[in-house]
């Protein structure tokens, strides 16, 4: 809860904005955002705003695609028994559904196997491979997994059972001895787009199987019935929504809005999705994905595949009811474990630690990653949450900002039973006898860490009374929003709060009523009890939020989704306290104007702050002495990694106090 990472973007070049307005007939507001994001020519903007089939790449640009297609087609046409080995998250469910349905079109003898999170774990499991081969499986196709399954895949190949890997995860140093490996970042390949999800890779294989290398002139030349599944998998797996993915996801979202398959239609109804409400990337991320991922977290993900594959609406409704019940159960478990883990994390012993290892007993394994993320949001530091189950502590970790948690935790690998992940998230298991030693070493190793919040790009500073439905429509043409195309965030300073309420089982959600142009506008923030507590003590100072529409009981109303907020600094009666308020105000201005040359605009800066030039220069000198900022060719650069120091540590500040 700080403005230190809010970065107001430089105002776009007016000539470039006008060129987009004139040639594309779009609003200046939208054109300005495009220019801010480096999409500053009419050609670039047109390609961005109208993603099309010409932006897709041939599937045969993948390494091993020709080998994979030949082997799969031979198995399908030859009547071999094929197993599609998937994964238990939504990307895995959609990948499985795409591959199975594509093979069914070819008339293949195919079945899906979705590993159980708790019994099988992630990726190729040797015991499961042995069972599948014992049941006369002749070809295994992995989707959304495989590159980390050396042992199981080597066993299958040695038994005369070929394995075709389709995957997108991080590549190990040594690849499995599979028959073929289809991966967008294969070391021997040169596929032009590296960030497809598992569903995206499965779609490419399906295209190659069904369309071979025929020219693609329009969407009808592709297996379009799978594009809805591609959109679900890619959004849920948080891959880039630029490049090829933007075209695939945009078309998939249209399909989800206009003619969703029965399973999605039933799930949206269970989620109380309004009939007139379009299906956007936000719908997938906050309504569809959490529900289907809940199935794999606490039950058997085969239910999710059954729902996606259902072609009967009545059956789909029954399956969606089961999914909704599991999601409700998942929510309850998360709240229970979060409450218990928060009590531990807030203990005084953890206060000065940069990385926390929070451990409990009997916490559900499937939701520990969610709980870790919630704790990271609350504490603003990396957190690993472990639970003892069957005599072993297992769990998940989530990082904060751009800190590489995987690299930091890898230095303690001799204490783990299992360990893996990437910079932002990891999983590990540890023997109970070694847990205390791990916690001690991590506490010591992280005590002096310099953690920096990830910057939030702020598009513009607005007033809530300037928000209109037309403005929202101007923003919506930039959809789909996600990784590499974030939803625009706006800053609102000194807003007048008409009403403030809390929501949720533990009152962890916040709702504000703010003045609008014609009627009040609601701003909502989810899972931030710290915001609720802060506003109980001090008035709201400013906030950043994205703009959306709330569909409720047939009504459509503008709504702001809070990203962060700050409260007002209490007025101090002591002279030193008033000085601190002044310094805080100048610091806030500096943070928000990193693109401003202070040397050239010192008089304007002083005027905006209602200070004298001498006062502004004094504050800058104090900040320089405290290493809070540096001056580079007239620009005041904030040092986000500076240690916390009292103003009185500055000689200039002490002299200022003596003279005032």
N, C-alpha and C positions, 0 to 999 in steps of 0.2 A: 504494500500500500504506500506507494511513493511516486513522485513525478520524475525521479532521477533518470528513468529509462524512457520517458515519453519524448519522442523526437519529432517535432513538427517539420514536415517535409518542406523543402524550398518551394516557393510559388513557381508554377510552370511558366515557360516562355510564352508570352501572349501571342506572338506571331505563329508559333507552332500550334497553339490552341485554336486560333482562328482558322488556320488551314484545315484542321480536322472538322471544325464546325461547317465550313463552307463546302468541303468536298464530300463529307459523309452525312451531312444533315443531322448531326447529333447536338445535344445541348452542350454549352460551354463548360458546365460543371463536370460532365462526363469526360469531355475532351481534356480538361485540365488534369483529371486523375490519370488518364492514359499517358499524357506527357510526363507527369510525375514519375510514372513507372517505366519510362524509357521507350514507350510505344509512341513515337513522336512523328511518324510520317503517315500519310493517308494509306499507303500500301500495308504497313505494319498493322495499323489500326483496323483496316478492313479484314485482314487475315485473322486478327484476334476476335473481332466482334462477330464474324461469320465463319466459324470453324467448319471445315468441309472435308469430304472424303479424299481430296487431293493432298491433304496434310498427313495421310497415313503412309506407312512404309510397307513394302512387300514383305510378307512373312518369310520368304526365302532368302532374305538378307540375314536371318539368324544363322549362326553356326549350327550345323547338324540338322537343320530343319528338313532338308531333303532326305537325309538318312532316317530321321524319325518318321516322316510321312510314309516312306516306302515300307518301313517295318510295321507301322500301325495299320496301313491299308492291307498288307498281306495277312495280318492277323484277323482283321475284320472280314475280309472276303474269304479267308480260309477256314472260318468257323472256330478259331482258337478262343480259349477262355481268357478274357481280358479283365483285369482289376484296375480300377482307377483309385489310387491311394492318395487321399486328400489330407485336409487339416481341419481343426475344430474351430477356427475363427471364421468370420464372414467371408474374407478373401478366399479361404480354403473351401468353404461351402459353395460359393459361386463358381470357383474354378472347377470343382468336382462336377457341378451341375452342367456347366458348359461342355466339359469333355465327355461326360456320359451321354448327354443328348446328341452331341455331334456323332459319336460312335453308333448310337441307335439309328441315326439317319442312314448310316452306312450298312445297317443290318447286322451289326456286331453282337456277339455274345459277351455282354459287358455287365459288370456290377461295380458298385462303389463301396469302398471301405473308408470310413472316417475314424481315425484313431481316437481313443478315449484319452482325454487330457491326463487323467490320474493313473490309468492302468498302462497306457502305451507311451505317453509322453509325445513330444513333438518329433516329427520326421520319421524316416524309416526305422521300424522296430524289428529287430532280428527275430524275436519270437513270433510276431505277427506274420512276417514274411515266411517263416517256416510253416506256419499253419496254412497260409494261403497256397503255398506251393504244394503242400501235402493234399490239398483239395483240387489238384490238377490245374492250377493257374498256369498259363503259358506265356503271358505278357503282363508286366506291371507298368503302368504309366503313373508317375507321380505328378501331382499338381500342387503348387504353392509349397513345395518341400522337395527334398531329395539330395541337394548338394552336400549336406552334412551327414549323409547316411552311408558311409563307406562300408561298414561291416555288413549290414543287411544286404546292400546291393552287390557286394562281392560274393556273398553267399548265394544270392539268386543267380547271378551269372555263372557261377561254378556248377549250379544245378541244371544249367541249360535253359534257364528262364530269363529272357531278356528284360531289361529295365530301361524305359525311356524316361528321362528326367525332364520335367518342365518346372522351372523355378525362377525366383527373382531375388532370393536372399543373398547375403554376403557370401562370397566364394571363399572356401578354405584354401590353404596352400596346396593341398593335394586333392584333386577331384576324384570322385568315385569311378570305378571301372564300368560305367553304364554303357549300354548299347549306343545311346545318343543322349546328349545334354543340350537342351534348348534353354538358353538363358540370355537375357539382353546384354549382359556384361561378360560373356564368355571370353576368356583371355585370348582365344584364337579367332574370335569373331569381330565384326565391325558393325553391329547393328546401330543405326543412327540415333536411337532413343533409348537411354539406359534405365529409365525409371518406370517401366510397366510394373504393375502388381501381378500377383499370381493369376488373377482373372484375366488380366490383359494378355499375359503370355498364353494362357489356355485358349483365349479367343484367336490369337494368331495361329496357333496350331489347328484350331477348328477351321479357320479360313483356308489354311493350306490343304487340309484334308478334303474339304467340301468344294472349294473353288479352284484348287490347285493354283496355277499361276496365271489364271485368266485376268484380262485387263479389268480394272476397277474404275468404272465411269461414274457410278452413282452408288448410294447406300444399298440399293436393291441388289447390287453385285456382291454383297457380303452376307454372311449369316446373321442378318439383323435381329433375329429373334433372341440372340444372346447379348445384345448391347445393353439391355437393362441390367443384366447380371454383371457385366463389365463395370458399369457405373457404380453399382453397389460395392463391388470388391475394391475398386480403386479408391473410392472416397473413404471407405472404412479403413483401408490400410494406410491412408494418409501419404500416398505417393504424390508426385508433382502433378498439378493440373495445368501444366503448360504443354506446349508441343503436341505430340500425337495424342496424349491422354486428354487434352482439352477437347479435341474433336470426338473421341470415343465417348467421353463422359457426357458431353453436351447432347449428343444424339441419344444416349442411353436414358438421360433424364427426361427427354421429350417422350420417349417410349413409356417410361414409368408414369408420367403425367397423363398421357392420352389413353394408353391401353395396358395397364399393369397386369401381369400374370395373376391368376386367382390367389396364389399365396401372398403376394405383396398387397393385393387389394384387401384381403382379409386382415392382414397385419396392420395396414394403415387404419382400417376401421377400428380395430381393437385399440390402437394408439390414439383414438379420437382425432384423427386427421380430418379436417373439414373437407367436405366434398368439393368445394370451390377452390380449395387451396392447392397451388401447384406443388409438384414434388421437386425440390431443389436439393443442392448439395447439403444444405443445412438440415433438410428433412431426413436425408439418409444418415447424416452424422449424429443427429440427436434423437431420432425416432426409430428408424429401421435398424441401424447397426447395433445400438446397445441391446435391443431386444434379441436379435439373432445371436449376437456374441454371448449373451447371458446363457443361452442354451449350452454352448460349449464350455462355459465357465463352471457351471454347477450341475450339468447333466450330460446327456449324450447328443453330440452335434448332428447325428443322423436325423434327428427331428427337424433341424433347420433345412437340411437337404430335401427331406420329404415335403416340407412346406413349399420350398422353391420349385419343386418338380410337380407339385399337384396341379392337375388340370380340371379339377372339380371344385367349384366354389364352396359347396357345402362341406366337403371334406377339408378344404383349406380353412374354413372358419373354425372347425374343431381343432385343427392343428395350431392355428393362430391363438386360440384360447389357451392351449397348453403353453405356448411360447410366452404369452402375456403373464401367465401365472408364475412361470420360472423367472421372468424379469422382475416381477414384484418381489419374489423371494430373494433374488439377487440384490435388490435395493435394500431390503431389510438386513441382509447379511453384511453388506457394505457399511451401513450405518452403525451396526453393532460393533464390527471390528474397528471401524474408524474411531468410534468413541473410546474403545479400550486402548487402542494404539496411541491416540492423542494424549491420553492421560500419562502414558509412559514418556512420550516424546517431549512433553512440556515440563518434565521434572528438571530440577535445577542442575542435576549432573550433566544434562545434555546441552545446557545453554551455550557454552563456549565451543562446542564441537561443530566443525564444518560439515561433516557427513555423519548421519545418524544410522545406527543399526538398531531397529526396534523389533523385539522378539516377544512372541506370546505362544500360548499353547492352545491347540484345537481351533485356531482360526482357519476358515475355509481357504484352501489353496488357490481356488479359481479366481479370487477377487483381490489378492494381495497387491497386484499391480495397480488396481484402481485406488486402493487405500494409500499406497505409496505416493501416487500422483496427488491425492487430496492433501496429504501431509506436506508435500513439497510446496503446494500452493499456500498452505497455511504458514509454514516455517521459513519459506524462501531459502531452502538449502536441500542438497540431495539426501534422499532417504531410502534405506533398504528395509523392507518389512519381511520378517521371517516368522514361520509358524512351525511348531513341533508336531509332526504327524508320523506315527509309526516309528518313533525313535530317531528321527532325523529332522533337523531344521531346514526347511525349504522356503524359498520366497523370491521376491522380485524387488528390483531397485529402479528408481527414476531419478534423473538428474535435474539440475536447476541451471537456467541460463545456458551458456555454451560450455559449461564444465564437462569434461570427459570423464564420466563416472566409471566407465568400463576400464579405462587406462589406470585410473587411481586404484580401483579395487583389484586389478590384476596383480599388483605387487604383493598381495596376500594369498596367492593361489595355492601355496603349500598347505593352507588351512582348510581348503574346500574339498568337498567330494565331487562336486560338479560346478562348472562356471561357464557362462557364455553371455553374449549380447553385443551391444554396440554403445556408442558414446552416450546416448540418452537413456537407455534402458538395458537392464541385465537380469539374469536369473542365476541363482546359486543355491547350493545345499551345503550344509556343514554339520559335522558331528556335534552333539550337545556338549561333549567334553572339551571342544575347541571353541565354542561360542564366546565364552568370556574373554579368551585370549584375542579373538578376532575383534570384539568390541573395544578392547583396550588398545590394540594397535591402531585401529581406525580412528579412535578418539585422539590418540597422540599424533597421528599422521595428518589429521585434518584440522588441528587446532588453529593453525595460522593460515588457512586457505583464504584467498581473496576471491569471493564469489560475486559475480556481476549479473544483474538481471538482464535478460534478453531485451534488446530495445524494441519498443513498440512504435511503429511509424504512424504518426498522426497526420491525416490528410489535410485537415483544416480546423480552425477554431470556429464554432458555430454557436448560435443561440437556439434554445429549444423552440422559440417562437418562429424560427425560420424553417422548421421542418414541415414538409408537405408530402402528400401522396405522390405528387409529380416528381419531387426530388427522389423519392424511393424508386419510382419507375426509371428515372435516369440512371440510378445506380444498378438496377437489376439487369441492364443489358451487359454488364461486365461479368455476370455469372457464367459458369459455375465458380464459386469461391472455394479456396482451399490452399494447399501448399503451393507456393510460387504465384498465387493470385489471391492474396488475402482480402477478406472483406474490408472495405474502407472503414477506418476508425477516426472518430471526430472528438475534439476536446470541447468541453462546456465549462466555462469559468463562472464562479459565483452564481450558480443557478438558485432560483427561488423554489424551495421545496414546499409544495402545498400539503402533502401528506406523506407519511412514512409508515410502512407496515412490514411485517416479517411473515414468511411462509415456511412450510415444511414441517416434518415430524419433530425436529429439534430446533425449529425456527432458524434454520441455517441459511435461508434464502431472503433476499431483500427486495422490496418493491417501493419505488418512489413515484409520487405523482407530481408532475412538473407542468409549468405553464406551456400551452401550445398556441398555435396561431388562432384556431377556432375553438378548440376544446383541449383539456389537459392531456398530456402524453405520459404514459407509464415508462419507467426505466426499471429493469429487473436485473438482479445479479444472483447467480446460483452458487451454492456451496461455499459461501464466504461468511462464516460466523464472525470473522475478524472485522468485516465491514459493519455488520450489525452492531457489534460491541463499540466500535469507534464512533459511530453516529449516535450512540446513546450518551456519549460524553461530550462530543463537540459537533458544531454545525458542519454541514457539507461545504467544502471549499471549491472543488472542481472534480470532474470525472471525465473519463474517455469511454466511448461506447460506439457500437455499430447500429445501423438503422435497419429495422425490419417491420413486418406486418404481423399483428396478432389476429388470428382468425378464431372467433369465439361466438358461438350461438348465432351464426349467420352474419355477424358483424365483422368488418375489417377495420382495424385501428392501427395507427403507427405505434411502434414500440421500440425502445432503445434497449440493447443488451449491453450491460455494463462490463467493461474490461478491467477497469481499475478506478479508484477514487482516492481523494485526499480530504482530510478534514481541516478546519481552520485552526491555526495556531492560536491558543488563548492569549488574549491581551494581557501583557504583564504590567504590573504597577511599578515595579522596580525599574530604575533607569537601564540597568544591564539587560533586563528582559525585553524592553522596548528596542534596544539595539539589536538583539537577536532576531526580533521580528523583521527589522529592516534588512539585516543580512540574509535572512531566509527568503525575503521577497526578491532581492537581487539575484540570489542563487537560482531561484525558480525561473526567473527571466532568462538567465544565461543558458540553462538547460533547454529551454524551449526555443532558443534562437542560436543554435550552433552554426547556422549558415550566415549569421550576421557579422559583418566586419565592424567591431566596436570602435576601432581607431578612427574609422571614417565616419562613424555615426554616433560619436559619444554624446553630442548635444541632444540628438533625438532620443537616445536611450535614457538620458537623464530626464528628459521631458515626459517620456512614457511612464517612468517610475516616480515622477513627481519629486525628484531629487535634484541636487546641484551636481554639476560635473565633478566638482571636488569630492563630493560624497561618493559618487560612483567609482572614481579612481581609488579612493581610500578602500572601499570594499574589495575591489579587484586586487589591490596590493595585499590585503589581509589574506584573501583566498590563495594568492600565489605563495605567500610565506607558509601557509598551511598545506601546500601541495594539493589543494582542491582543484586548481585550474592551472593551465599554462597559456601563455600568449604566443600565437604563431601567426606572423604577418598580419597582425591586427585582429585575428579571430581568437575568441576566448574558448579554449578547449577544456571540457570537463574531464577530470581524472576520476573515472568511476571506480578505480581500485584503491583510491586513497584511504588511508587509515582514518578512523574517527578521531577527531581532535577537538578540544575546546577552543573557542575563539580566543581565549586568553593566552593560548600558546603562541599567538602572533605578537611580535613586538609592536607592530603598528597599531594593533587593536588595544594593547595595554596603554600605549601613549594616547590614543584617542580617548580612552576612559578617563585618564588623568586630566585631560584638558576640557572635558565636558561634564 
